[in-house]
């Protein structure tokens, strides 16, 4: 799965919401709400509330990375919660909208948590990344420290460990040579075979 990740920076500069980079999302939202509400269709306020989460630029999302599989899984969970809220609170629009807002916040928190976990993974392949500022696709590798923080931390740990081991080896070698030269000098001074002038 990792080589096929489509990673998305959410939001990039100026609070752009990367969910808008998938144009088919709007139609899916309308379709899902129509199915969940039934005929004659969901109230306008409900539709606008859900659309605002997915399609408008908002500032409550922090900069993050996300693959499309996680987005689809969390969106399915979100719509399951919306369905439960519609079944129980259908007659009270105000309470329903408050419930939907609560689920929107939980949805965002889950995506932020998944994104943080994804940044820590050591991904060895090239990643297809969508920039939210312009919805362009780029291919990045884990040599980019913004994508693979976990790998860079491991590389830093190896560098520090090897440097420490090298310094200890040099110090130990220097101490051994100093001790050996002192021992040699003492042996030469105490040896009866050495001719003294």
N, C-alpha and C positions, 0 to 999 in steps of 0.2 A: 504494500500500500504506500509506503514512504516514497518510492520513486514517482508515484503518480499524484503526489500532493499538489493541490492548487492552493497556494498560500496567499493570504490577502492581508494587507496592512490596513487596519481599521482604527480609528480614522486617521488619515494622513494629515498633512498641514491643513489648517482652517476647518477642522472638524468634519471633514467629508466622511459620509457613511458609505463603507465599501459594499454594503448590500445592494446599493443602487447599480453596481457594476454588472449585476445579473438581470438583464431586462425582462426575462420570463417570470421573475419573482412576483411582479405586480399581478399578472394573470393568475398565478397560483394562489395568491392571497385571496383574490376575489372569488375564485372557484371554491376554495376551502371554506370561506365564510358563507357562501351560498349553500353549500352542502350542509354545514353545521347548523345554520339558522333555518333552512327550509324556505318554502315560498311564503311570502313574496320577496324575501331577501332580508339581509341584516339591516339594522338601523344605520343611518349615515354616520352617526357618531362612533359606533363600534368599528365600522369600516375605516374611518379616518384615523381612529386611535391605533389600529393594527398597522395601517399603511405608514403612519408616522414613525413607528419603530423600525420598519424595514427600509423605507424609501427616502425619508427626509434626512437632511444633515442634522446631527444632534451632537451635543457636547458631553453627554453623560457616558459615552463610550471612550475608553482610554486607547492609546495606540496599541494595537495588538496584531498578531498573526493568527490566521485561521485557515484550516483546510476545508474544502467543500463538504466532505463526508461529515465532519463534526457539525458544520452549519446545518446540514439537512437533518441530522439526528436531533439536534437541539430544537430546530424548528418544528419537527414532528411532535416532540414533547410539549412545546409551547402550545401548539394547536390542540393537543389532547386536553391540556388544562383549560384552554378557551372553550372547548366543547363541554367540559364539565361545568364551567361557569355559566354557559348559555343554558344548559339543562336545568340548573338549579335557580338561576337568577334572571331568567328570561323576561319576567314581568316587571322588574325594577331596573330601569336603565341606569340610574345613578349608581346603584350598588354594583351593577354589572361592570360599568366602566371603571370603578375603583378596583374591582377584582382583576380586571384586565390589566390595569396599570401595575398592580402588584406582580402579576405574572410576567409583564414586560421587564420589570426590574430584576426578577429572578432569572429570566432568560439571559439578560445582559451579564449578570454576575456569573452564570455558568459558562458563558462564552469567554469571559475574561479569564476564568480559572483554566479552561481548556487551552486558551492561547498561551498563558504563562507556562503550562506544562509542555506545550509544543516547542516553545523557545528553548527549553532545557534539553530537548532531545538531541542526540548526536546523529544527524542525518548526513549520510555520506554521498548522497547523489545530488544532482542539480535540481533545483526547485523551480516550479513555474509559479511566479509571484505576480499578483495583481496590485498595482499601485492605485490607491483609492483617489488620489488627487486627480488623475486623468483616466482611470480605468484601462490603462495600458498593461500589457503582459510582458514581464521580463523573466529571464532565466538567471538565477543566482545559485551559487554553490555555498557550501559551508565555510568557505574561506572568508565569507562576509560575516563579521562578528555580530551584526544585528540579527542575523537569521539563526545561527547556531551558537548560542552562548555556552551550552553544555560542552561542546567540543573544544572551544577556546579555553575554557576553564581547565579542562583535562590537559590540554597542551601546555598551559601555564604551569600546572602542577608538575608535569614531567620536566619542564625547563628548570624550575626551582629545585626539584629533587636532584637532577643531574648536576647542576651548578654546586649545590651543597656537597654532594658526594665528591666532586672534583676538588673543591676547596679542602675538604677533610683529607683526601688522599695526598694533596700537596703538603698540607701541614704535617701529616703523619710521616711522609717521606723526609721532609726537612728535619723533623725531630729525630728520626732514625739516623740520618746522616750526621747530625750534630753529636748524638750519643756515640755512634760508631767512631767518629774521629777523636773524641775525648778518650774513649777506651783504648784506641790505638796509641795515642800519645802516652797514656799511663803505662801501657805495656812496654813501650819503647824506653821509658824512663826507668822502669823497674827491672828490665831484662839485663842479665849479666853478660850477655853476648855482645852488647853494644859497646864499642870502643869509645872511651871518653878522652878528650884532649886535655 
